[in-house]
Amino acid sequence: MNIRNLFRYIFPAPRKPVTAKSILPLALFIAVFIGVWLFFEYRGIIRFSSPGMLLLLLSTPWVWWMHSAGFSGL
């Protein structure tokens, strides 16, 4: 399996066109989430004992893509 096939396996072709309007909720969620997290950390309201777990947020675009692609890869 080459890299191109692997990429298409992970990110299948969408069943409907992906537009900038459909990307907006994902971008807003990530921006608000990171903003609130940084605000809480800076003000000392909440301290995360394992901020490395926030790296799981990197999976958000894949979950969004599967939703946007019409679950064609699931």
Secondary structure, 3 states (H helix, E strand, C coil): CCHHHHHHHHCCCCCCCCCHHHHHHHHHHHHHHHHHHHHHHHHCCCCCCCHHHHHHHHHHHHHHHHHHCCCCCC
